[in-house]
Amino acid sequence: MHHFRGLLDHLATLTRNTVQVHGAEQPFQQLTVPTDLQRHAFELLDVRIAV
């Protein structure tokens, strides 16, 4: 069982990063891999994690 603040802190570690590969013209967005807890929390909220 998690406290609400702890759950929010954990959910906040799911980030979208802009990646620029050397030699590539355009950067791209990459989402960190969600943990089981993050995935489960978003499923309970019926929110799709956009990848």
PDB file of N, CA, C and O in Angstrom:
ATOM      1  N   MET A   1       0.842  -1.180   0.000  1.00  0.00           N
ATOM      2  CA  MET A   1       0.000   0.000   0.000  1.00  0.00           C
ATOM      3  C   MET A   1       0.885   1.240   0.000  1.00  0.00           C
ATOM      4  O   MET A   1       1.868   1.304   0.738  1.00  0.00           O
ATOM      5  N   HIS A   2       0.540   2.216  -0.821  1.00  0.00           N
ATOM      6  CA  HIS A   2       1.308   3.455  -0.930  1.00  0.00           C
ATOM      7  C   HIS A   2       0.471   4.621  -0.416  1.00  0.00           C
ATOM      8  O   HIS A   2      -0.752   4.629  -0.553  1.00  0.00           O
ATOM      9  N   HIS A   3       1.129   5.581   0.163  1.00  0.00           N
ATOM     10  CA  HIS A   3       0.462   6.830   0.493  1.00  0.00           C
ATOM     11  C   HIS A   3       0.314   7.626  -0.793  1.00  0.00           C
ATOM     12  O   HIS A   3       1.090   7.455  -1.733  1.00  0.00           O
ATOM     13  N   PHE A   4      -0.677   8.489  -0.829  1.00  0.00           N
ATOM     14  CA  PHE A   4      -0.968   9.244  -2.038  1.00  0.00           C
ATOM     15  C   PHE A   4       0.236  10.051  -2.521  1.00  0.00           C
ATOM     16  O   PHE A   4       0.561  10.035  -3.709  1.00  0.00           O
ATOM     17  N   ARG A   5       0.899  10.757  -1.598  1.00  0.00           N
ATOM     18  CA  ARG A   5       2.063  11.578  -1.984  1.00  0.00           C
ATOM     19  C   ARG A   5       3.167  10.695  -2.569  1.00  0.00           C
ATOM     20  O   ARG A   5       3.793  11.064  -3.563  1.00  0.00           O
ATOM     21  N   GLY A   6       3.407   9.534  -1.959  1.00  0.00           N
ATOM     22  CA  GLY A   6       4.425   8.623  -2.464  1.00  0.00           C
ATOM     23  C   GLY A   6       4.080   8.103  -3.849  1.00  0.00           C
ATOM     24  O   GLY A   6       4.956   7.948  -4.699  1.00  0.00           O
ATOM     25  N   LEU A   7       2.790   7.833  -4.072  1.00  0.00           N
ATOM     26  CA  LEU A   7       2.358   7.370  -5.394  1.00  0.00           C
ATOM     27  C   LEU A   7       2.570   8.464  -6.432  1.00  0.00           C
ATOM     28  O   LEU A   7       3.063   8.192  -7.527  1.00  0.00           O
ATOM     29  N   LEU A   8       2.201   9.699  -6.098  1.00  0.00           N
ATOM     30  CA  LEU A   8       2.419  10.805  -7.035  1.00  0.00           C
ATOM     31  C   LEU A   8       3.900  10.996  -7.341  1.00  0.00           C
ATOM     32  O   LEU A   8       4.276  11.231  -8.490  1.00  0.00           O
ATOM     33  N   ASP A   9       4.735  10.896  -6.317  1.00  0.00           N
ATOM     34  CA  ASP A   9       6.183  11.013  -6.525  1.00  0.00           C
ATOM     35  C   ASP A   9       6.683   9.922  -7.463  1.00  0.00           C
ATOM     36  O   ASP A   9       7.516  10.175  -8.334  1.00  0.00           O
ATOM     37  N   HIS A  10       6.172   8.711  -7.282  1.00  0.00           N
ATOM     38  CA  HIS A  10       6.600   7.597  -8.139  1.00  0.00           C
ATOM     39  C   HIS A  10       6.096   7.793  -9.574  1.00  0.00           C
ATOM     40  O   HIS A  10       6.835   7.552 -10.529  1.00  0.00           O
ATOM     41  N   LEU A  11       4.847   8.228  -9.724  1.00  0.00           N
ATOM     42  CA  LEU A  11       4.305   8.471 -11.064  1.00  0.00           C
ATOM     43  C   LEU A  11       5.084   9.573 -11.786  1.00  0.00           C
ATOM     44  O   LEU A  11       5.201   9.552 -13.012  1.00  0.00           O
ATOM     45  N   ALA A  12       5.608  10.517 -11.038  1.00  0.00           N
ATOM     46  CA  ALA A  12       6.352  11.632 -11.629  1.00  0.00           C
ATOM     47  C   ALA A  12       7.684  11.203 -12.230  1.00  0.00           C
ATOM     48  O   ALA A  12       8.304  11.977 -12.961  1.00  0.00           O
ATOM     49  N   THR A  13       8.135   9.994 -11.941  1.00  0.00           N
ATOM     50  CA  THR A  13       9.399   9.532 -12.516  1.00  0.00           C
ATOM     51  C   THR A  13       9.222   9.026 -13.943  1.00  0.00           C
ATOM     52  O   THR A  13      10.207   8.751 -14.628  1.00  0.00           O
ATOM     53  N   LEU A  14       7.980   8.901 -14.396  1.00  0.00           N
ATOM     54  CA  LEU A  14       7.710   8.525 -15.785  1.00  0.00           C
ATOM     55  C   LEU A  14       7.875   9.788 -16.617  1.00  0.00           C
ATOM     56  O   LEU A  14       7.079  10.720 -16.500  1.00  0.00           O
ATOM     57  N   THR A  15       8.888   9.822 -17.441  1.00  0.00           N
ATOM     58  CA  THR A  15       9.203  11.054 -18.169  1.00  0.00           C
ATOM     59  C   THR A  15       9.293  10.813 -19.675  1.00  0.00           C
ATOM     60  O   THR A  15       9.517   9.697 -20.143  1.00  0.00           O
ATOM     61  N   ARG A  16       9.111  11.903 -20.406  1.00  0.00           N
ATOM     62  CA  ARG A  16       9.297  11.895 -21.856  1.00  0.00           C
ATOM     63  C   ARG A  16      10.556  12.711 -22.118  1.00  0.00           C
ATOM     64  O   ARG A  16      10.651  13.869 -21.711  1.00  0.00           O
ATOM     65  N   ASN A  17      11.507  12.109 -22.790  1.00  0.00           N
ATOM     66  CA  ASN A  17      12.784  12.757 -23.054  1.00  0.00           C
ATOM     67  C   ASN A  17      12.933  13.044 -24.547  1.00  0.00           C
ATOM     68  O   ASN A  17      12.507  12.258 -25.393  1.00  0.00           O
ATOM     69  N   THR A  18      13.537  14.168 -24.846  1.00  0.00           N
ATOM     70  CA  THR A  18      13.874  14.495 -26.229  1.00  0.00           C
ATOM     71  C   THR A  18      15.290  14.000 -26.476  1.00  0.00           C
ATOM     72  O   THR A  18      16.227  14.372 -25.769  1.00  0.00           O
ATOM     73  N   VAL A  19      15.430  13.156 -27.492  1.00  0.00           N
ATOM     74  CA  VAL A  19      16.718  12.533 -27.794  1.00  0.00           C
ATOM     75  C   VAL A  19      17.195  13.035 -29.152  1.00  0.00           C
ATOM     76  O   VAL A  19      16.458  13.015 -30.137  1.00  0.00           O
ATOM     77  N   GLN A  20      18.432  13.479 -29.177  1.00  0.00           N
ATOM     78  CA  GLN A  20      19.050  13.912 -30.438  1.00  0.00           C
ATOM     79  C   GLN A  20      20.231  12.990 -30.711  1.00  0.00           C
ATOM     80  O   GLN A  20      21.214  12.990 -29.970  1.00  0.00           O
ATOM     81  N   VAL A  21      20.126  12.214 -31.767  1.00  0.00           N
ATOM     82  CA  VAL A  21      21.190  11.289 -32.146  1.00  0.00           C
ATOM     83  C   VAL A  21      22.170  12.025 -33.043  1.00  0.00           C
ATOM     84  O   VAL A  21      21.775  12.713 -33.985  1.00  0.00           O
ATOM     85  N   HIS A  22      23.429  11.874 -32.744  1.00  0.00           N
ATOM     86  CA  HIS A  22      24.473  12.528 -33.536  1.00  0.00           C
ATOM     87  C   HIS A  22      24.330  12.136 -35.007  1.00  0.00           C
ATOM     88  O   HIS A  22      24.281  10.952 -35.338  1.00  0.00           O
ATOM     89  N   GLY A  23      24.264  13.117 -35.865  1.00  0.00           N
ATOM     90  CA  GLY A  23      24.148  12.878 -37.298  1.00  0.00           C
ATOM     91  C   GLY A  23      22.711  12.847 -37.802  1.00  0.00           C
ATOM     92  O   GLY A  23      22.481  12.918 -39.009  1.00  0.00           O
ATOM     93  N   ALA A  24      21.752  12.744 -36.907  1.00  0.00           N
ATOM     94  CA  ALA A  24      20.345  12.739 -37.321  1.00  0.00           C
ATOM     95  C   ALA A  24      19.835  14.171 -37.381  1.00  0.00           C
ATOM     96  O   ALA A  24      20.230  15.016 -36.577  1.00  0.00           O
ATOM     97  N   GLU A  25      18.958  14.436 -38.338  1.00  0.00           N
ATOM     98  CA  GLU A  25      18.444  15.795 -38.498  1.00  0.00           C
ATOM     99  C   GLU A  25      17.435  16.157 -37.419  1.00  0.00           C
ATOM    100  O   GLU A  25      17.455  17.279 -36.913  1.00  0.00           O
ATOM    101  N   GLN A  26      16.564  15.242 -37.060  1.00  0.00           N
ATOM    102  CA  GLN A  26      15.475  15.539 -36.145  1.00  0.00           C
ATOM    103  C   GLN A  26      15.616  14.781 -34.830  1.00  0.00           C
ATOM    104  O   GLN A  26      15.953  13.597 -34.836  1.00  0.00           O
ATOM    105  N   PRO A  27      15.363  15.445 -33.706  1.00  0.00           N
ATOM    106  CA  PRO A  27      15.301  14.735 -32.434  1.00  0.00           C
ATOM    107  C   PRO A  27      13.990  13.947 -32.367  1.00  0.00           C
ATOM    108  O   PRO A  27      13.080  14.192 -33.159  1.00  0.00           O
ATOM    109  N   PHE A  28      13.891  13.013 -31.434  1.00  0.00           N
ATOM    110  CA  PHE A  28      12.653  12.271 -31.249  1.00  0.00           C
ATOM    111  C   PHE A  28      12.339  12.187 -29.763  1.00  0.00           C
ATOM    112  O   PHE A  28      13.207  12.392 -28.915  1.00  0.00           O
ATOM    113  N   GLN A  29      11.090  11.883 -29.469  1.00  0.00           N
ATOM    114  CA  GLN A  29      10.624  11.767 -28.099  1.00  0.00           C
ATOM    115  C   GLN A  29      10.663  10.304 -27.674  1.00  0.00           C
ATOM    116  O   GLN A  29      10.277   9.418 -28.436  1.00  0.00           O
ATOM    117  N   GLN A  30      11.130  10.058 -26.456  1.00  0.00           N
ATOM    118  CA  GLN A  30      11.171   8.697 -25.931  1.00  0.00           C
ATOM    119  C   GLN A  30      10.648   8.723 -24.501  1.00  0.00           C
ATOM    120  O   GLN A  30      11.118   9.501 -23.671  1.00  0.00           O
ATOM    121  N   LEU A  31       9.671   7.866 -24.223  1.00  0.00           N
ATOM    122  CA  LEU A  31       9.097   7.748 -22.894  1.00  0.00           C
ATOM    123  C   LEU A  31       9.870   6.693 -22.122  1.00  0.00           C
ATOM    124  O   LEU A  31      10.204   5.638 -22.662  1.00  0.00           O
ATOM    125  N   THR A  32      10.157   6.985 -20.839  1.00  0.00           N
ATOM    126  CA  THR A  32      10.801   5.965 -20.020  1.00  0.00           C
ATOM    127  C   THR A  32       9.853   4.783 -19.880  1.00  0.00           C
ATOM    128  O   THR A  32       8.641   4.942 -20.021  1.00  0.00           O
ATOM    129  N   VAL A  33      10.383   3.615 -19.607  1.00  0.00           N
ATOM    130  CA  VAL A  33       9.566   2.407 -19.458  1.00  0.00           C
ATOM    131  C   VAL A  33       8.834   2.482 -18.116  1.00  0.00           C
ATOM    132  O   VAL A  33       9.470   2.620 -17.072  1.00  0.00           O
ATOM    133  N   PRO A  34       7.489   2.392 -18.138  1.00  0.00           N
ATOM    134  CA  PRO A  34       6.758   2.479 -16.879  1.00  0.00           C
ATOM    135  C   PRO A  34       6.995   1.241 -16.015  1.00  0.00           C
ATOM    136  O   PRO A  34       7.135   0.125 -16.516  1.00  0.00           O
ATOM    137  N   THR A  35       7.037   1.473 -14.707  1.00  0.00           N
ATOM    138  CA  THR A  35       7.156   0.357 -13.769  1.00  0.00           C
ATOM    139  C   THR A  35       5.800  -0.343 -13.695  1.00  0.00           C
ATOM    140  O   THR A  35       4.799   0.172 -14.193  1.00  0.00           O
ATOM    141  N   ASP A  36       5.777  -1.513 -13.074  1.00  0.00           N
ATOM    142  CA  ASP A  36       4.506  -2.222 -12.903  1.00  0.00           C
ATOM    143  C   ASP A  36       3.512  -1.370 -12.118  1.00  0.00           C
ATOM    144  O   ASP A  36       2.324  -1.345 -12.440  1.00  0.00           O
ATOM    145  N   LEU A  37       3.993  -0.675 -11.095  1.00  0.00           N
ATOM    146  CA  LEU A  37       3.117   0.172 -10.285  1.00  0.00           C
ATOM    147  C   LEU A  37       2.548   1.327 -11.110  1.00  0.00           C
ATOM    148  O   LEU A  37       1.359   1.631 -11.011  1.00  0.00           O
ATOM    149  N   GLN A  38       3.376   1.962 -11.909  1.00  0.00           N
ATOM    150  CA  GLN A  38       2.909   3.058 -12.757  1.00  0.00           C
ATOM    151  C   GLN A  38       1.876   2.548 -13.754  1.00  0.00           C
ATOM    152  O   GLN A  38       0.829   3.166 -13.946  1.00  0.00           O
ATOM    153  N   ARG A  39       2.172   1.430 -14.379  1.00  0.00           N
ATOM    154  CA  ARG A  39       1.252   0.847 -15.364  1.00  0.00           C
ATOM    155  C   ARG A  39      -0.095   0.539 -14.706  1.00  0.00           C
ATOM    156  O   ARG A  39      -1.152   0.841 -15.259  1.00  0.00           O
ATOM    157  N   HIS A  40      -0.039  -0.062 -13.524  1.00  0.00           N
ATOM    158  CA  HIS A  40      -1.258  -0.441 -12.812  1.00  0.00           C
ATOM    159  C   HIS A  40      -2.062   0.798 -12.399  1.00  0.00           C
ATOM    160  O   HIS A  40      -3.286   0.810 -12.529  1.00  0.00           O
ATOM    161  N   ALA A  41      -1.392   1.824 -11.909  1.00  0.00           N
ATOM    162  CA  ALA A  41      -2.084   3.053 -11.503  1.00  0.00           C
ATOM    163  C   ALA A  41      -2.805   3.683 -12.695  1.00  0.00           C
ATOM    164  O   ALA A  41      -3.954   4.104 -12.568  1.00  0.00           O
ATOM    165  N   PHE A  42      -2.146   3.750 -13.842  1.00  0.00           N
ATOM    166  CA  PHE A  42      -2.784   4.327 -15.019  1.00  0.00           C
ATOM    167  C   PHE A  42      -3.922   3.448 -15.529  1.00  0.00           C
ATOM    168  O   PHE A  42      -4.912   3.965 -16.048  1.00  0.00           O
ATOM    169  N   GLU A  43      -3.798   2.133 -15.390  1.00  0.00           N
ATOM    170  CA  GLU A  43      -4.904   1.240 -15.763  1.00  0.00           C
ATOM    171  C   GLU A  43      -6.117   1.504 -14.875  1.00  0.00           C
ATOM    172  O   GLU A  43      -7.242   1.565 -15.371  1.00  0.00           O
ATOM    173  N   LEU A  44      -5.903   1.663 -13.566  1.00  0.00           N
ATOM    174  CA  LEU A  44      -6.998   1.934 -12.647  1.00  0.00           C
ATOM    175  C   LEU A  44      -7.669   3.269 -12.954  1.00  0.00           C
ATOM    176  O   LEU A  44      -8.876   3.420 -12.765  1.00  0.00           O
ATOM    177  N   LEU A  45      -6.892   4.228 -13.424  1.00  0.00           N
ATOM    178  CA  LEU A  45      -7.427   5.535 -13.795  1.00  0.00           C
ATOM    179  C   LEU A  45      -8.035   5.530 -15.196  1.00  0.00           C
ATOM    180  O   LEU A  45      -8.621   6.521 -15.631  1.00  0.00           O
ATOM    181  N   ASP A  46      -7.888   4.403 -15.898  1.00  0.00           N
ATOM    182  CA  ASP A  46      -8.349   4.261 -17.280  1.00  0.00           C
ATOM    183  C   ASP A  46      -7.717   5.321 -18.182  1.00  0.00           C
ATOM    184  O   ASP A  46      -8.370   5.935 -19.026  1.00  0.00           O
ATOM    185  N   VAL A  47      -6.386   5.505 -17.955  1.00  0.00           N
ATOM    186  CA  VAL A  47      -5.604   6.472 -18.741  1.00  0.00           C
ATOM    187  C   VAL A  47      -4.553   5.693 -19.528  1.00  0.00           C
ATOM    188  O   VAL A  47      -3.815   4.880 -18.971  1.00  0.00           O
ATOM    189  N   ARG A  48      -4.499   5.953 -20.816  1.00  0.00           N
ATOM    190  CA  ARG A  48      -3.525   5.296 -21.692  1.00  0.00           C
ATOM    191  C   ARG A  48      -2.194   6.037 -21.601  1.00  0.00           C
ATOM    192  O   ARG A  48      -2.157   7.265 -21.685  1.00  0.00           O
ATOM    193  N   ILE A  49      -1.110   5.298 -21.431  1.00  0.00           N
ATOM    194  CA  ILE A  49       0.220   5.895 -21.438  1.00  0.00           C
ATOM    195  C   ILE A  49       0.655   5.980 -22.898  1.00  0.00           C
ATOM    196  O   ILE A  49       0.885   4.959 -23.547  1.00  0.00           O
ATOM    197  N   ALA A  50       0.763   7.198 -23.402  1.00  0.00           N
ATOM    198  CA  ALA A  50       1.154   7.403 -24.809  1.00  0.00           C
ATOM    199  C   ALA A  50       2.635   7.134 -24.967  1.00  0.00           C
ATOM    200  O   ALA A  50       3.460   7.774 -24.315  1.00  0.00           O
ATOM    201  N   VAL A  51       2.975   6.193 -25.826  1.00  0.00           N
ATOM    202  CA  VAL A  51       4.381   5.875 -26.083  1.00  0.00           C
ATOM    203  C   VAL A  51       4.759   6.292 -27.476  1.00  0.00           C
ATOM    204  O   VAL A  51       5.905   6.109 -27.886  1.00  0.00           O
TER     205      VAL A  51
END
